[in-house]
């Protein structure tokens, strides 16, 4: 939650709005234990979606695909 708070505090002042204020307040409350962490995660996710800064993760992460090239082992 600390990284989300840092991110929101670095957000440009001229682009802060009611959504930013609500999100940072929710994240601070989650960080302080006054709200569940899930509430903070949901708030930052919603903020990112509203601002159009989220990227969809691929269905299969590249590092989960096995390689046929030997798996990185070095022969002796």
QUIFEN-V124293 format. One record per pair of residues at least 4 apart in sequence whose C-alpha atoms are under 6 Angstrom apart, sorted by sequence separation. I is the first residue (numbers start at 0). J is the second residue. If there is no record, write none. Layout:
i/j
I/J
I/J
//
This chain:
i/j
15/19
29/33
37/41
47/51
28/33
29/34
47/52
48/53
28/34
29/35
47/53
29/36
29/39
26/39
25/39
22/42
0/30
//
